[in-house]
Amino acid sequence: MTLQPPKFTTLGCRLNAYETEAMKELAAQAGLSGAVVVNTCAVTSEAVRKARQEIRRLRRENPEARLIVTGCAAQTEPETFAAMPEVDLVIGNTEKMQPGTWARLSPDFIGETERVQVDDIMSVTETAGHLIDGFGTRSRAYVQVQNGCDHRCTFCIIPFGRGNSRSVPAGVVVDQIKRLVDAGYNEVVLTGVDLTSWGADLPATPKLGDLVMRILRLVPDLPRLRISSIDSIEVDDNLMQAIATESRLMPHLHLSLQHGDDLILKRMKRRHLRDDAIRFTEQAVSLRPDMTFGADIIAGFPTETEAQFANSLRLVEECSLTWLHVFPYSPRPGTPAARMPQVAGAAIKTRAARLRAAGDARVLAHLAAQTGQTRQVLMESPTMGRTEQFTEVLLDLPQPEGQIITAVITGHKGTQLTARV
């Protein structure tokens, strides 16, 4: 019988996608075959439901394969997946990044293997960010610099899936990025679960801004650096300096805001108030006028009144938010918010739709404002690329994939800009 290489499916965030690439390498090194691996997400109850749905689909399509479930949902709810008849093995978030885990499974699950391999992730003190040199398309690579979270927001299950915050040392990150630039990447994105906590567990407790400035200084041939989702209240002075002075740091920040009402923010156990968010965005735009913002916002958090929701709705304008990730609240068992008085499902759905509509309006305004501007576009395909603000652009003529080209914005089509070279 011909041994089939393992198939991998990724659900959830960029960090999960990064770790899937690492697992592919580990599985290949171990000679694993005849397996289907599902890397799950646990951010919402809906994400867990979709994971179960995907597992059932993959089992129907691969009846003879060994099916392995890992990721955040496997870490937080191992018993849920172990109880599924479709599942052969459940592996935790720590175990999935260990070469020994995959070596024990090779070449074809020979020998007895414990069906659930999920240990206490809170005991993990290091992250495995050095396992691979990023991943991505030919144009953009993602580099994990941090994992886990020390905060305990009342709605969030992720710390129990990812563990406490761990940072990849700056020297390791710089060496990775140098190799990526040598391999031809023109843009690198720094990723993590709680990116602005980077460095708190390292000697001398450096800040994210220190890492950004060090990368830009020591990798002068890197054309573009991005940072993914950040907690604005934790932004340090060096990061603000980089925003103000470093043109190679892209003018797009995704903010973990979650809500626009102070009482709800306190019930969420967030570390900022609405005025903090407004003040940060105003300062960032004053330092970098072309700065754009995305944001995570939860609709229908427990106890949320219509007036409190209206504060979130107003925040879209007050913080000049363009790219919204709207999450209809769903209770996660084991979190404090799940025990709070819940908002009716119909109201949650309506409020989420209103937030998305506000975001759509902001996107259209952003697109309209770009007409006539000259932008540097990183090509992701022969005819589509992204501006410095991460806005998609359709080009009039094919361009080399992975290259940065100068284009004049001529208008927009749907949620994409149009441009000529």
C-alpha positions in Angstrom: 0.0 0.0 0.0 1.3 3.5 -0.9 1.8 5.6 2.2 -0.1 8.9 1.9 1.4 12.1 3.4 -0.7 13.7 6.1 -3.4 16.2 5.3 -3.7 19.4 7.5 -6.7 21.6 8.1 -6.4 24.9 9.9 -9.2 26.8 11.7 -8.9 30.2 13.3 -6.1 32.7 13.5 -2.8 33.3 11.8 -0.9 31.9 14.7 -2.7 28.6 14.2 -1.8 28.7 10.5 1.8 29.4 11.5 1.8 26.4 13.8 0.3 24.2 11.1 3.3 24.9 9.0 5.6 23.8 11.9 3.5 20.6 12.4 3.9 19.8 8.7 7.6 19.9 9.0 7.6 17.9 12.2 5.3 15.3 10.7 7.5 15.1 7.5 10.6 14.6 9.6 8.9 11.8 11.5 7.7 10.1 8.4 4.1 10.3 9.4 1.6 9.0 6.9 -2.1 8.1 6.6 -3.3 10.9 8.8 -5.6 13.9 8.8 -4.7 16.7 11.3 -7.2 19.3 12.3 -5.8 22.4 14.1 -8.8 23.8 15.9 -9.9 27.3 17.2 -11.7 27.9 20.5 -12.3 31.7 20.4 -16.1 31.3 20.4 -18.6 28.5 20.8 -19.3 28.8 17.1 -15.6 28.1 16.4 -15.8 24.8 18.4 -19.0 23.9 16.6 -17.4 24.5 13.2 -14.4 22.3 14.4 -16.7 19.4 15.1 -18.5 19.9 11.8 -15.2 20.0 9.9 -14.0 16.8 11.7 -17.2 14.9 10.7 -16.7 16.1 7.1 -13.1 15.1 6.9 -13.9 11.6 8.4 -16.5 11.1 5.6 -13.9 12.1 3.0 -11.1 10.1 4.5 -12.6 7.0 6.0 -9.4 5.0 6.3 -7.2 7.8 7.7 -6.2 8.3 11.3 -7.8 11.6 12.4 -5.8 13.8 14.8 -7.3 16.8 16.5 -5.2 19.5 18.1 -5.2 23.3 18.6 -7.0 25.5 21.2 -10.3 23.7 21.2 -8.5 20.4 21.7 -6.6 22.0 24.6 -9.6 23.4 26.3 -12.1 20.7 25.6 -10.1 17.4 25.0 -13.0 15.3 26.3 -15.4 16.8 23.7 -13.2 15.6 20.8 -12.1 12.4 22.5 -15.8 11.5 22.7 -16.3 11.9 18.9 -16.2 8.5 17.1 -14.5 10.2 14.2 -11.4 11.1 16.2 -8.5 8.8 16.8 -6.2 11.1 18.8 -6.4 14.4 20.6 -3.1 16.4 21.0 -2.7 19.6 23.1 -1.2 22.9 22.0 2.2 22.2 23.7 2.4 18.6 22.4 1.7 19.6 18.8 4.9 21.6 18.7 7.2 18.8 20.1 9.1 16.6 17.6 8.8 13.7 20.0 5.0 13.7 19.7 5.1 13.2 15.9 8.0 10.7 16.2 5.9 8.5 18.4 3.2 8.4 15.7 5.5 7.5 12.8 5.6 5.9 10.4 2.0 4.8 10.5 0.8 4.9 14.1 2.7 1.6 14.9 2.3 0.6 18.5 -0.1 1.8 21.2 -0.6 5.5 21.6 -2.4 7.2 24.4 -5.6 8.6 22.8 -5.6 12.0 24.7 -2.2 13.8 24.9 -3.1 17.1 26.6 -1.0 18.4 29.5 -1.3 21.5 31.7 -0.4 24.3 29.3 0.0 26.7 32.3 3.2 25.0 33.2 4.8 25.9 29.8 7.5 28.6 30.1 8.9 28.7 26.5 7.4 29.2 23.1 8.4 27.2 20.0 8.6 30.2 17.7 12.0 29.2 16.4 10.7 26.0 14.7 10.1 27.5 11.3 11.2 30.6 9.4 7.8 32.0 9.0 5.2 31.1 6.4 3.0 32.8 3.9 2.6 33.5 0.3 5.5 34.5 -2.0 4.9 38.1 -0.9 4.4 38.0 2.8 5.8 35.9 5.7 4.4 35.6 9.3 6.7 35.2 12.2 5.6 34.2 15.6 7.3 36.2 18.3 5.0 35.5 21.3 2.4 33.0 22.5 0.0 32.8 25.4 -1.6 35.5 27.5 -1.3 36.5 31.2 -4.6 38.5 31.2 -7.9 37.0 32.2 -10.6 38.8 30.3 -13.9 37.5 31.5 -15.2 36.4 28.1 -12.0 34.7 26.9 -11.0 31.1 26.9 -7.8 31.5 24.9 -5.4 31.7 27.9 -6.5 28.2 28.8 -5.8 27.1 25.3 -2.5 28.9 24.9 -1.1 29.2 28.4 0.8 32.1 30.0 2.7 34.6 27.9 6.0 33.5 26.4 8.3 35.5 24.2 10.7 34.5 21.5 14.1 36.2 22.2 14.8 39.2 19.9 18.0 37.7 18.5 16.1 34.6 17.3 13.4 36.8 15.7 16.0 39.0 13.9 17.8 35.9 12.6 14.5 34.5 11.3 13.7 37.7 9.5 17.1 38.0 8.0 16.7 34.5 6.5 13.2 35.4 5.2 14.6 38.6 3.5 17.4 36.5 2.0 14.7 34.1 0.7 13.1 37.0 -1.2 10.2 38.1 1.2 9.4 41.8 1.0 7.1 41.9 4.0 7.1 40.3 7.4 4.2 40.3 9.9 4.9 39.8 13.6 2.2 37.6 15.2 1.3 36.5 18.7 -1.6 35.9 21.0 -0.9 39.1 23.1 1.7 40.8 21.0 2.2 43.9 23.2 3.2 41.7 26.1 6.2 40.6 24.2 9.4 40.8 26.3 7.8 40.8 29.8 9.3 37.3 30.5 12.8 38.1 28.9 15.9 39.5 30.6 15.6 43.3 31.1 11.9 43.0 30.1 12.1 44.7 26.7 9.0 46.1 25.0 7.4 45.4 21.6 8.7 48.8 20.4 12.3 47.7 21.3 11.8 44.6 19.1 10.4 46.6 16.2 13.2 49.1 16.3 15.8 46.4 16.6 14.4 44.5 13.5 14.3 47.7 11.4 17.9 48.6 12.5 19.5 45.1 12.1 17.6 44.1 8.9 18.0 47.2 6.7 17.0 45.2 3.6 13.5 44.4 4.9 11.2 46.7 2.9 8.0 46.3 5.0 7.3 45.3 8.6 3.8 44.8 10.0 2.5 44.1 13.5 -0.7 42.2 14.0 -3.3 42.7 16.7 -2.2 44.8 19.6 -3.6 46.0 22.9 -3.4 49.8 22.6 -3.1 50.4 26.3 0.2 48.5 26.4 1.8 50.3 23.5 5.2 51.6 24.6 7.1 54.8 23.7 9.5 53.1 21.3 6.6 51.7 19.3 5.1 55.2 19.1 8.4 56.5 17.9 8.6 53.8 15.3 5.1 54.8 14.1 6.2 58.4 13.8 9.6 57.8 12.2 9.9 54.5 10.5 8.3 54.4 7.0 9.1 50.7 6.7 6.6 50.0 9.6 3.3 49.8 7.8 0.5 52.3 8.8 -2.1 49.7 9.7 -2.8 48.6 13.3 -5.4 46.1 14.4 -6.6 47.0 17.9 -8.1 44.7 20.5 -10.8 47.1 21.7 -13.7 44.7 22.3 -16.2 47.5 23.4 -16.9 51.2 23.6 -18.6 51.4 27.0 -16.6 51.9 30.2 -18.8 49.7 32.5 -18.8 46.9 30.0 -15.1 47.2 29.5 -14.7 46.8 33.3 -17.0 43.8 33.3 -14.9 42.3 30.5 -11.8 43.0 32.8 -10.2 45.0 30.0 -7.3 47.3 31.0 -8.5 50.4 29.1 -11.4 52.7 28.9 -13.0 54.2 25.8 -11.1 57.5 26.2 -7.9 55.6 26.3 -8.7 54.0 22.9 -9.7 57.4 21.4 -6.6 59.1 22.7 -4.4 56.3 21.3 -5.9 56.5 17.8 -5.7 60.3 17.7 -2.1 60.2 18.8 -1.2 57.5 16.2 -2.9 59.5 13.4 -1.1 62.7 14.5 2.2 60.9 14.2 1.3 59.0 11.0 -1.5 60.7 9.1 -2.0 57.7 6.7 -2.6 55.3 9.6 -5.6 53.0 9.4 -7.1 50.9 12.1 -8.9 47.6 12.4 -10.5 46.4 15.6 -12.1 43.5 17.4 -15.5 44.4 18.9 -17.9 42.2 20.7 -21.7 42.7 20.2 -24.1 41.7 23.0 -21.7 41.1 25.9 -23.7 40.1 29.0 -25.6 43.0 30.6 -25.1 45.2 27.5 -27.9 47.7 27.2 -28.9 49.5 24.1 -27.2 52.7 25.4 -24.0 50.8 26.1 -24.1 49.2 22.7 -24.5 52.7 21.2 -21.1 53.6 22.8 -19.5 50.8 20.8 -21.2 52.0 17.7 -20.0 55.6 18.2 -16.4 54.3 18.8 -16.2 53.2 15.2 -16.3 56.9 14.2 -14.5 58.3 17.2 -11.5 55.9 16.7 -11.6 56.1 12.9 -11.9 52.4 12.6 -11.9 51.0 9.1 -11.6 47.2 9.3 -13.9 45.7 11.9 -13.9 42.1 13.2 -17.3 41.9 14.8 -17.9 39.0 17.2 -21.5 38.3 18.3 -21.0 37.3 22.0 -21.4 33.6 22.8 -20.7 32.2 26.3 -17.7 30.0 26.7 -18.2 27.5 29.6 -15.7 28.1 32.4 -15.4 31.9 31.8 -16.9 34.5 34.3 -18.9 36.1 31.6 -20.8 32.9 31.0 -22.3 33.3 34.5 -23.4 36.9 33.9 -27.0 37.9 32.8 -27.1 37.2 29.1 -28.4 39.4 26.3 -31.2 37.9 24.1 -29.9 36.1 21.0 -32.0 38.2 18.6 -30.6 41.4 20.1 -27.0 40.2 19.8 -27.6 39.3 16.1 -29.1 42.7 15.4 -26.4 44.6 17.2 -23.7 42.7 15.4 -25.3 43.5 12.0 -25.4 47.2 12.9 -21.7 47.2 13.9 -20.9 45.5 10.6 -22.9 48.0 8.7 -21.0 50.8 10.4 -17.7 49.1 9.5 -18.8 48.7 5.9 -19.6 52.5 5.7 -16.1 53.2 7.1 -14.5 50.9 4.5 -16.3 52.8 1.6 -15.2 56.1 3.0 -11.6 54.9 3.2 -11.7 53.5 -0.4 -13.2 56.8 -1.7 -10.4 58.8 0.0 -7.7 56.8 -1.8 -8.7 57.9 -5.3 -5.8 59.8 -6.9 -3.3 58.7 -4.3 0.0 57.1 -5.2 0.5 53.9 -3.3 3.2 51.2 -2.9 1.5 47.9 -3.6 2.9 44.5 -2.6 1.7 42.1 -5.2 0.0 38.9 -3.9 -1.1 37.7 -7.3 -0.3 39.0 -10.9 -3.3 41.4 -10.7 -4.0 41.9 -6.9 -1.9 43.4 -4.2 -2.1 45.4 -1.0 -1.3 49.0 -0.1 0.6 50.0 3.0 -2.7 50.2 4.8 -3.4 46.6 3.9 -6.2 47.6 1.4 -6.6 45.2 -1.6 -5.9 46.7 -5.0 -6.8 45.4 -8.4 -4.1 46.4 -11.0 -4.8 47.2 -14.6 -1.8 45.1 -15.9 -0.2 42.0 -14.5 2.8 42.5 -12.2 5.5 40.2 -10.7 4.1 38.4 -7.7 5.9 39.3 -4.5 7.2 42.6 -5.8 6.4 46.1 -4.5 5.2 48.4 -7.3 4.1 52.0 -7.5 0.5 52.5 -8.5 -2.0 55.3 -8.8 -5.4 54.6 -7.3 -8.2 55.2 -9.9 -11.2 54.2 -7.9 -12.8 51.2 -6.2 -14.8 48.1 -7.0 -16.7 46.6 -4.1 -14.2 46.5 -1.2 -11.1 46.6 -3.5 -9.3 49.6 -4.9 -8.5 49.8 -8.6 -5.2 51.2 -9.8 -3.0 51.7 -12.8 0.8 51.3 -12.9 
